């Protein structure tokens, strides 16, 4: 057995031994960082009724901006393809950005203004559905795309990390109280969007094409176009960039 293998087993044993400790996520990501090239990470709990609860995240000690997730938690999570997929499919496992991002994701204002700046070139997320309405996640953001070798390592990691996450959730101070989900229908613009118009606007900003929105919402393409026309009229805007600007200006309001 190599020295490197022995060191890994020692570190893994320490991680398991401190499963209930306050530094579990930090120690976990430091173990992973010895084998994977990521720059930022976050452990969080998704719920469809509340903004994501951040359990732990990379900070200045890891070379990251402590304000990295502020805008995300104030409303941008609604455009996160991982968040959208969590409630569209409710599946546990290892997901890569390519698995969940809409076809037009890189052309969106969300990608250009937030994801590309704060996350980087690629992202993977370990998802564990702990209850029908709660998803425990560990996200690893990288400035470069993960290679096939790294994806292979991630698959090996999945076999032990998901069971550890299932045990770890028992020691988290989860809090479902607090504000409900932010949405375009709650923007202070003197109008009220319908639930369907709000869904369409969210998927538009996330990078979904008209055809993809129709598929996800199980409605016709013409119905999607009608909803787009109505919400643009209500909000007195003409472009998707204006829609994002409205969303961005009022996030967390």
N, C-alpha and C positions, 0 to 999 in steps of 0.2 A: 504494500500500500504506500503510495507516494506521500511526501510531506504535505503537499497541497491538499490531498484528500483527507489526511488526518486533521489538518487545520479547519477544513470545512465541517467535518463531523463535530469537532469541538465547538465551533461557532453555532452550529445547528442545535447542539445539546443545550448550550447556554440560552438560545432563543426559546426553546421549549420550556426550559426551567423558569424563564421569566415571562411566561405567557400572560400572567395577570399583572405584570408591572407597567408603570406609566410610560416606559420607553420601548415597549414591544415593537411598535411600528417603525420607530427610528432604527432599532437594532435589526429588524427584518430587512429594511431597505439597504442598510449598510452591508448586510450579508449578500444581498442580491447585487449590489453595485460592484462587488468583486468579480462578477461574471457578466454583467450587463451594462451597456453604456447609456445611462439615462441621467438627465440633469435635474429633474424635479419630480416630486411624487406627492400624492395625497391619498389618505385613507378617509373615506366618507360613507355616509349612510344616505341612500336615496329613499324618498317617500313621495308618492304622488300628491299628497296633501300639504307638504311643507317644503321649504327650500332645503337643499342638501345640508346635512349636519357634518361639518368637518371634524373628524376625530383626531387627526394628526396630519401634519404636512411639512414639506421641506421649508426651511427658513434660512436666515442669514448664516447659520452655522454650516449649512450645506451649500452656501454660495448662492442662495436664491433670495429674491425680494420678498419680504414678509407680507407685502400687500398683493402678492400674486393672485390670490383667490378672492380678494374683496369684491371686485366687479362680478366675478363668477357667481358668488353667493347672493349677490343683490339682484340677480335676474338673468344673467347670461347663461346660466345652467339650462334654462328652458330651450336654448338653441344647441346645446351640447348633443352631438349624435349618440354618445354613449347613454345619456340620460333618456333621450327619446327611445332608443332601442330597449332600455331597461323595462319600460312599461308597454312597449309594443309587443315584446316577445317574452319577457320575464324568464330569462334563461341564465343559469349559472354556467361559469366556464371562463376561458381566456378569450378575450376579444381584442382584435387589432382595429385601428382606425379604419382600415380598408374594409373591414367587415360591416361597419355600421354607418359610415359617412355617405350621404347622398351624392349623386353624380356631380352636382354643381357645388360641392362643399367648398372647394378652394377658390371659387369665384365670389363667395359671399362676403359681405362686410364683416360678419362675425369672424370669419377666418382671417381676413386681412388685418383687422384692427385688434383682434384679441388672440386667437389661437396661434397664429404664426409668430406673434410677438412674445407671448407668454409661455406657450408650450413648446413649439418648435416644429420639427419635421415629421414626427411620428408619435404615436401613443398606443399603449396597450393597457388593458384593464382586466383585472381579475374580479369577476362578479360572483357573489354568493347570495342567492335568494333565501334569506333567513325566515321570512314570513311572506304571505301573499302581497303585502303592501310595503315591504322593507327589503332593500337590496344593499348588502355590504360590499364595498368596492375598494380596491387598491389600484390606483392609476399610476403609470410610469411614463413620463413625458421625455422624449429625446429630441435633440437638435437634428439628428440624422435618422434615416429610416433604419429600422432593425433589419439585420441581415438574416438569411435563412438559418445560419448557425445560431444566432441569438433567439430566433423564434423556436428553434429546437430546444434550447436551454429553457425557455419560458414554458414549453410544454412539460418538460421534466419538473420544473418548479411547481406547476399547477397541481401535480399529483400529491404534493405535501402541503402546499400553501392553502388550498381551499379547505381541507380539514382543519388546519390550524385556525383559519379565519372563523370557522364554525364554532370552535371552542373559545376564541377570543371575544366574540360578541357578548358573551355572558359577563365579561368584565368591563364593558364599555358603559359609560354614563350616557345612555341615549335619552334624548329629550324630544318628544313629539309635540311639545307645546310651542307656542310662538306664532308668528305671522303665517298666513296661508300663502300659497304660491302666487308670485307676481305674474301678471299677464297683461297683454295689450288691452284687454277689456276693462282693466282697472286704471288705465291712464287718465290723468286729469285733463281731458281735452273737451269735456262737455258733451261727449257722446258715449254710447254704450254699444260695444260690439256683441253680436250673438256668440254663443258658445262655438258654433261651427266657424264663424268668421275668425274667431280667436285661434282656433286650431289651424285654419288655413294660413293665417299670418305667421304663426309659429313655425310651421313647416316650410313656408317660403323663406323665412330668414335663416332657417337651418340649411338651406341649399337644395330643397326638394323641387324637382320640376313639376309642372302641372300634372303630367301623367303619373308621377310618383305620389303626389298628394292624393290624387283620385284613388290610387291603389290602396294607400294606407288608410284612408277614411272610408273606403268602399262606397264611393259616389262617382258620378260620371265626370268626365273632363269638362263638359259644358257647365256642370254645377259648380265645379271649382272656379272656372272663369267668372261665373256670376258672383260668387262670393268675393273674389278678388276685386271685381268692379265695385261692389257695394261697400267693401271696407275702405277702398281708396277714396270713394266719394265721401263717406262718413268722416274720414280723417283729413280730408282736403289735401291729399297728396297725389302725386302722379307716378312715382317711381319706387322701386324697392329700396334704393338708397335712402330716400326720404322716410320710408317705413322704419328702416334700421335706425336712422337718426332720431326718430321719435322714440323708439324703444330705448336707445342708448341714453337719451337726455332724461328719461323718466325712470330709469332702472333704480330700484330701491326706493322709489317715491312712496 
